[in-house]
Amino acid sequence: MVQLTSRSASVSAESVGTGGHTESAEAPCGAPDSAPAAGTEQQPRRGRSPEQLRQLVHRPDPQDVFPTGLTRLTDSQFSVPAHWPRSHRFFAPVAGRYQDPLLIAETMRQATMLIAHAEFGVPLGDAFVMWELRYTSESERLVLGEDPWDITVDVSCSRIQRRGRSLGAMHLELLLHRHGTVLASGGGRISCSSAGAYRRLRGHRGATLDARIPLLPAVAPRTVGRTSEEDVVLAPAAAPDTWALRLDTRHPTLFSHPNDHVPGILLLEAARQAAQAASPGRTFLPTSIQADFLQYVELDRPCWIEARPVPADGTSPDGVHIRAVQNDRPAFTCTLRTPDLRQTGLSDARSHRS
């Protein structure tokens, strides 16, 4: 389970179970708007200030915030304009040619939290859990080019469950557009719990917010598609195609605020790095991801990342299936697929992130 955060199983509207990925916002400037009565429509809303957007998507650093506004279309449909940088300190271009596909996942996460707070009345400070996240794109849609990366995210919410006046859970379908064409499609499932319910659920685990987590040695950055050791989230392990999860709680993007468990975006990055390590000699560009967050990954317990190949199935390219195992139980699973970029003439020598 991860705090939005992410998770794939149904959960009651009042409390969160033991799986998924959770994330809570610190309470600052201004309460979010409440959602209107079902069946009503509203005029588009004006844009929000950069400070409000940072708070509503739980990202304190402006360079990590991708949505630029929000428009309500109906009581369950929304439009979120967003902007991707051409170069980001963490979501860096892949092979110097492609936007990082994990920008799709992070933009979906931020759009979901923005809508939940601003349109469904989820208070700042409540906890989100995303149980499932998936997306599909194509490599040619991600070529950097020269044009700005201004994007529109169309969001449709369904199976909406209320928790009093706030949100209990919902499913989402998202469509990302750029220049009038589809950039990516995806979806997910989230649930929400009050700050008090989350504290009761986590109990003594809240103490890990200030705990010192040992920093394990990193694998060679180039083997996982990175150029800097500070961005490597895998450590060596004895078993083949297995790594230990490496946690640097000082990382400015992966740990942008204190957390009592491993953030979901870090698990997705671990899956991507393991997929690259298990695919030597080529660039692994995750144009498709299907991730399920089964339980919280704790900061102070060893977590093992396991990879196995997944063959092409006729409609999808080959890929890698990843399991994160903690306390002898799967906590996270993810299947990532990549096109064969060697067919495009991309040199293997450029397989690292630039």
N, C-alpha and C positions, 0 to 999 in steps of 0.2 A: 504494500500500500504506500502511496506517496501523497504528500500534501501538495495542492496545486500551486496542483497536484493530481495523482492519478490512480485509478483502480478499476478492476473488472469483476464486479459482482453486485447484486442488489443489496441495498442497505436501508435500514429504517430511516424515516425522516428525522428522528430525534437524536440518534446516536450513530457513530461511525464504528464499523467493525474493526477487525484486526489487520485488514489488508489495505492496499491502495497507496496513494501518495498524497500527503497533506501539506497545506501551506496556509499560514495565517498572516494577515496584514496588521501592522501596528496602527493604532487608532490615531489619526491626525486630522487634518483640516477638512471639516465638513462631512456630514453623513451622506451616504449614497441616496439617490432617489428611490422611491418605492415604485413598484410596477403598477400600471393601471389595471382596472378590472378586466377580466378575460373578455375577449371579443371586441375590445375597443381598439381604435387606432389613434395614433398621435401624429402631429406634424413633426418633421425632422427637428432634432435638438441642435442647439449651437454647440460648437466645439468646446472642449474642456481645456483648462490651463495645463501646461506641462507638469506642474506640481501635482495637480489632481490626477493626471494620468499615471504618474509614477506611483502614487499611493494606491490607485485602483488596480494596477497590474502587479503590485508587490515588487517593484524594481526601483531601488533608491537612486541608481545612477542613470542620468538621462540617456547615455549612449546604449543602455540596455532596454530602452522602451521603444517598441515598434508601432503600436497603434497611435494614430494622431487625432482621432475623434470617434464619434459614435452617432448613428442615426437609427431611430426606431422606425421600422416599416409597418409592422403589425404587432400584436401582443406577443408574438413568438418568433418574429423575424427581424433581423437587424443587419445593418451595413456598417462595417468598421474599416475606414481607410487606414492604411499603414505605410510605413516607409522602411525599407531595408538599406543599411549602409552598404557601400561597395566594398568596404573593408572594415571588419570588426575585430576587436582585440581577442575575442574567443571564437565567434562564428566566422572564421576566416575563409576566404575563397579556397576551394578544393582544386589542387593542381594548377593554381593560378588562372583557372578558366571558368570555374563554375561557382555559383553561389552555394553556400553550405546548405544542404537540404534540411538540416536541423533547425534552420530559421523557420521552416514551415511549422514544425512542432511547437517551437517557442511562440510564434505568432498566434497559433491556435490557442495555446494556453493563455496568453495574455488577453486575447479577444474574449475568451470564455470568462475570465475573472472580471474583466471590465463590464461585461453585460450583467453578470451575476450581481455585482455591487451596485451598478448605476441603474439597472432596470428591474431587477428582481428583489431589491431591498436587502441584500445580504450585508449585515453590518461589517465595517472594518474591524478586524480582530477575530471574526469567525474563521473556522477552518474549512478548507476545501479538500476534497479527496477526488482525484481522478483515477478511475478504475481501469479505463481503457483509452488508448489513443492510437489512431491509425491515420496514415496519409498515403497518397500515391501521386507521383509527379513523373516527368520525363526529363532526361538529361538536357535535351535541346532547349527546354523552357528555362533552364537554369544557367545558360551561358551568360557570362557577365555583360558583354557588349558595352556600349557607350551611353545608353539612355539611363536616366534615374530609375531607381527601383521603387516606384510608387505603386501600391497594391491596394485592391479592394477585397475585403473578406465578407462574403455573404454568409450569415449564420442563421440556421433554422433550429429552434428548440422544440423538443417534443417530450412526451411522458413526464411532464412537469409535476413534481410533487411538492406541496407546500409544507413548511414547518412553521405553523402559526402565520405570522405576516411575512415571514422570510421564506427562503427557498430550502427545500429538503434535498431534492435530487432532480436531475434531468439528463436527457440525451441531447447531443448536438450533432448537426451535420454542417460542415463548413466547405465553402468553395472559394478559392483564392484566384483572383483575376489580375492580369496585367496586360495593358495595351489591348483590352477587349478580348483576350483569349484566356482560357483556363490555365492557370499556373499549377494548381494542385487541388485535390479534393481530399477530404478526410472527415473524421468524426471522433467522438469520444463520449464518455459517460462520467458524470461527476455527482458527488453528493456533498452536502454541507452540514456542519454541526456547530453549535454555539461554542464560544471560547471555553465556557465552563464544562460542557460535555467533553470537549477535547482534552482538557486538563484531567478530568476524571479518567478518561480512557487511557491516557498515557502515564498517569501516576508518576512514579519516581523517574521515569524517562525524561521528564522535563529538566532534570538536573544535568543532563548531558549538554544543555545549551552552552554551558561555560566549561565543559570538560576539555582537557587537552588530549587530542587524538593523535597518536603516533603517526608520523608521515613515513610510509613505506618507501623503499627505493623504487624508482620508476624504471619501466622497460625503456629501451632506446626509443626516443620520440619518433624517429623515422619509421619504425616498424608498425606504428599505430596511426600514421598519417599526420603527425604533428612535427613542428619545428622546435618547440620549447618544452622543456621538462615540466614547467609549472602547469601546463595544460594536460599532462598525461595522468590518466586516472586508473591505470593498470600497473600492477607490480608483478614480478616474476613468481611463478609457482612451479612445483616439481612435475605435475601431471601435464601431458601434452594438451595443447589447445585449451588450457586453463590458466587463469590469472587471479591474483588477489586484487580486490577493489582497493584503490589507493585514494585516500581522502585528504585533501588540503583544505581545511576549513577557513583558510585565509584567502582562498581564490575569489577574486572580485566579482565574477559572474556566477559561478556554480554555487557559491555560498555568499550571496549578496546581502543576506541578513541571517541572524542566528537561527538555527534549526535544530530540532531534537531528533532528527533522523536524516537519512540520505535523501537529498532532493531528487525529484523525478528526472529533471533534465540531466543530472549527473549520471543516472542509470542509463538514459538513452545515449549519452556520450560514451559510457563504458561499453554499451552494446556496439556502437559504431566502431570504436577502437578495436574491440575484440574481433569484429568482422573483418577489419582491415588486416589485423595481425594474422588471421586465419586465411588470408587471401594474398600471400606474398607475390610480388611480381606484377601487380596490377593496382590500379586505383579503385577503391571501393567507394562508390557514390550512392548513398542510400536513398534512392528515388522512391522506395516503398518501405514503410514500416508498419508493423502490427504489434503493439505492445500491450501487455497486461500486467498490472501492478497488483500482486496477490497479497502482500503484507508489507508492513513497514520494514525497511532495511535499517537496522540500528547502527549508530556510529561507532559503538565500542565493541562490536563483535566482528570476527572475521567474516568476510563475504567473498565467495568464489564465483568468478565469471567463467562460464563454460561455453564453448562454441562447437557447433557441428555443421557441416555443409548441408544445404537444402538444394536439391536439383531443380532445374527449370521444369515448369509444368505445362508448357504449351502456350499458356497465356501470360505467364510471368517469367522473368529471367531468373537465373539461379541466384542463390543467396546464402545466408548464414542464419542459423537459429541460435539464440543466446539464452542461457539460463543464469540468473543470479541466485546462488544457494547460500542460505545462512541458517545456522543451527540445523543442518541436514534437511532443510525444507526449501523448495523453490519459493523465492520471494518476488521474482520478476521474470517474465519471459518476453522475448522480442524476436520477431523474424524480420530480417532486413534483406532487401533485394537490390541488386545493382545491374545496370546494363554493362556490356563488355565495351569499355571505353577504348580498348586497343583497336577496335574496328574503326574508330574515328581518327586514328593516327596519333593519339596522345601518347607521348613517350612514357615508358615505365619510370624513367629517371625523374619524372616530375610528379611522382605519386604522393609526395609529401605535401602538407599544407604550406602555401606560400604566404 
